[in-house]
Amino acid sequence: MMKFAGFFRNVNLGQPKSPTRSQLESAYLQAGAGMAASVMSNGTLVFSAPDKPGALRVADRACETLRQVCGLREPVFVRNLGYLAALAGEDPFADFGAPAITERCISFFDIDAATHVELPLESKRKDCLVFRLGDGVALSITREINGKAGYPTPLLEKTLNVPVTTRGWATLLRVLDKHWQEP
């Protein structure tokens, strides 16, 4: 079995139209996942499946269950943990000095979304800079401008015209630290 991560959009476990932790994990197990572990309350989940097509089928079935159980209609973006570990191993934020940024972010969207976007992509306020985009993943940094930090999701959704969800890079590293082991 391979490990995958599912990143739900607009989920806060236990809130209206969002599952509880047990509902989320149970939906994935009932859908055929070998294991399922919710990592944070923001709808980040690690689960196992035999391969990528199997993982997508599990996620689709789990989403249908969650629609029935709690009314969740938000998309989930599934990525192989090995792919995410390789991405983290590249240290993609190494060129950005800590004092210049507020947060390092990774965003997920439909892999088939058109990504003919000229990079770097920067918000009008200059508080968000997307520097890498492809394979349904965007990497960005945010800055605080006049006391308000930028956020990549609205910039990416407007540019790509598809739903997007974002996590802090530290969240991804926490997922990998807890659930990834080299095969």
C-alpha positions as CSV (number, residue, x, y, z in Angstrom):
1,M,0.0,0.0,0.0
2,M,1.1,3.5,-0.8
3,K,0.5,6.6,1.3
4,F,-1.4,9.6,0.0
5,A,-2.4,12.9,1.5
6,G,-5.8,14.5,0.9
7,F,-6.2,18.2,1.3
8,F,-9.8,19.4,1.6
9,R,-10.8,22.9,0.7
10,N,-12.7,25.0,3.3
11,V,-12.9,22.4,6.0
12,N,-12.7,23.0,9.7
13,L,-13.4,19.7,11.5
14,G,-16.5,19.7,13.6
15,Q,-17.9,22.9,12.2
16,P,-21.2,23.1,10.1
17,K,-20.8,21.4,6.7
18,S,-17.5,19.8,7.9
19,P,-17.0,16.3,9.2
20,T,-15.7,15.5,12.7
21,R,-12.3,13.8,12.8
22,S,-14.0,10.4,13.3
23,Q,-16.4,11.0,10.4
24,L,-13.5,11.9,8.1
25,E,-11.4,9.0,9.0
26,S,-14.3,6.6,8.9
27,A,-15.4,7.7,5.5
28,Y,-12.0,6.9,4.1
29,L,-11.8,3.5,5.8
30,Q,-15.3,2.6,4.5
31,A,-14.2,3.7,1.1
32,G,-11.4,1.2,1.1
33,A,-8.4,3.0,2.5
34,G,-6.0,0.7,4.4
35,M,-5.5,3.4,7.0
36,A,-6.7,6.9,7.5
37,A,-5.4,9.5,9.9
38,S,-6.6,13.1,10.1
39,V,-3.5,15.3,10.7
40,M,-5.0,18.6,11.5
41,S,-8.5,20.2,11.9
42,N,-8.1,21.9,8.5
43,G,-9.1,18.8,6.5
44,T,-5.6,17.3,6.0
45,L,-5.7,13.5,6.0
46,V,-3.2,10.8,5.3
47,F,-4.5,7.5,3.9
48,S,-3.2,4.4,2.1
49,A,-4.3,2.8,-1.1
50,P,-2.7,0.4,-3.5
51,D,-1.9,3.0,-6.2
52,K,-2.9,6.5,-7.5
53,P,-6.0,5.4,-9.3
54,G,-7.1,3.5,-6.2
55,A,-6.4,6.5,-4.0
56,L,-8.6,8.7,-6.3
57,R,-11.4,6.1,-6.1
58,V,-11.1,6.0,-2.3
59,A,-11.2,9.8,-2.1
60,D,-14.3,10.0,-4.5
61,R,-16.2,7.4,-2.5
62,A,-15.2,9.1,0.8
63,C,-16.4,12.4,-0.5
64,E,-19.8,10.9,-1.4
65,T,-20.1,9.5,2.1
66,L,-19.2,12.9,3.6
67,R,-21.8,14.6,1.5
68,Q,-24.4,12.3,2.9
69,V,-23.1,12.4,6.5
70,C,-22.4,16.1,7.0
71,G,-23.2,17.9,3.8
72,L,-19.6,18.5,2.8
73,R,-19.4,19.6,-0.8
74,E,-15.8,20.9,-1.0
75,P,-13.2,19.2,-3.2
76,V,-10.3,17.2,-1.9
77,F,-6.9,17.2,-3.7
78,V,-5.0,14.0,-3.4
79,R,-1.2,13.8,-3.7
80,N,1.2,10.9,-3.2
81,L,3.3,11.3,-0.1
82,G,6.4,10.2,-2.0
83,Y,5.9,13.1,-4.4
84,L,5.5,15.5,-1.5
85,A,8.6,14.2,0.3
86,A,10.6,14.7,-2.9
87,L,9.3,18.2,-3.2
88,A,10.3,18.9,0.4
89,G,13.7,17.4,-0.2
90,E,14.3,20.0,-2.9
91,D,14.2,22.8,-0.2
92,P,12.2,25.0,-2.6
93,F,12.2,28.0,-0.2
94,A,15.9,28.1,0.4
95,D,16.3,31.3,-1.7
96,F,13.9,33.3,0.4
97,G,15.3,34.8,3.6
98,A,13.2,34.5,6.7
99,P,13.0,38.2,7.6
100,A,11.5,39.0,4.2
101,I,8.6,36.6,4.4
102,T,5.7,35.9,6.8
103,E,4.9,32.3,5.7
104,R,5.9,29.7,3.2
105,C,2.8,28.0,1.5
106,I,1.9,25.1,-0.6
107,S,-1.4,25.2,-2.5
108,F,-3.3,22.4,-4.2
109,F,-5.7,22.4,-7.2
110,D,-6.9,20.1,-9.9
111,I,-3.9,18.7,-11.7
112,D,-5.7,19.2,-15.1
113,A,-6.1,22.9,-14.5
114,A,-4.5,25.1,-17.1
115,T,-1.3,26.5,-15.6
116,H,-0.1,28.8,-18.4
117,V,0.7,31.5,-15.9
118,E,3.7,33.7,-16.1
119,L,5.8,33.4,-13.0
120,P,6.4,34.9,-10.6
121,L,2.8,35.7,-10.0
122,E,2.4,38.5,-7.4
123,S,-0.7,40.0,-5.8
124,K,-1.5,43.6,-6.3
125,R,-0.6,44.4,-2.7
126,K,2.8,42.6,-3.1
127,D,1.9,40.5,-0.1
128,C,1.9,37.1,-1.9
129,L,4.3,35.8,-4.5
130,V,3.8,32.5,-6.3
131,F,7.1,31.3,-7.6
132,R,6.4,27.7,-8.7
133,L,3.3,26.2,-10.4
134,G,2.6,22.8,-11.9
135,D,1.2,19.4,-11.4
136,G,-1.6,20.8,-9.3
137,V,0.7,22.4,-6.8
138,A,1.8,26.0,-6.3
139,L,4.5,27.2,-4.0
140,S,4.4,30.7,-2.6
141,I,5.6,33.1,0.1
142,T,3.5,35.7,1.9
143,R,4.5,39.0,3.4
144,E,2.9,41.2,5.9
145,I,2.0,44.6,4.4
146,N,0.5,47.3,6.7
147,G,-0.2,44.7,9.4
148,K,-2.0,42.2,7.1
149,A,-0.4,39.1,5.7
150,G,-1.1,37.9,2.2
151,Y,-2.7,34.6,1.3
152,P,-2.2,32.6,-2.0
153,T,-5.7,31.0,-2.3
154,P,-7.6,34.0,-3.6
155,L,-4.8,35.0,-6.0
156,L,-4.6,31.4,-7.4
157,E,-8.3,30.9,-7.7
158,K,-8.7,34.2,-9.6
159,T,-5.8,33.4,-11.9
160,L,-6.5,29.7,-12.5
161,N,-10.3,29.9,-12.3
162,V,-10.5,26.7,-10.2
163,P,-10.9,25.8,-6.5
164,V,-7.6,25.9,-4.5
165,T,-6.7,25.0,-1.0
166,T,-3.6,26.1,0.8
167,R,-1.5,24.9,3.7
168,G,1.5,26.3,5.4
169,W,4.8,24.6,4.5
170,A,5.2,23.7,8.2
171,T,2.0,21.7,7.9
172,L,3.3,19.7,5.0
173,L,6.6,19.0,6.9
174,R,4.6,17.9,9.9
175,V,2.6,15.4,7.7
176,L,5.8,14.0,6.3
177,D,7.5,13.8,9.6
178,K,4.7,11.8,11.1
179,H,3.6,9.7,8.1
180,W,6.5,9.4,5.6
181,Q,9.1,6.7,5.6
182,E,11.4,6.0,2.7
183,P,10.3,2.8,1.0
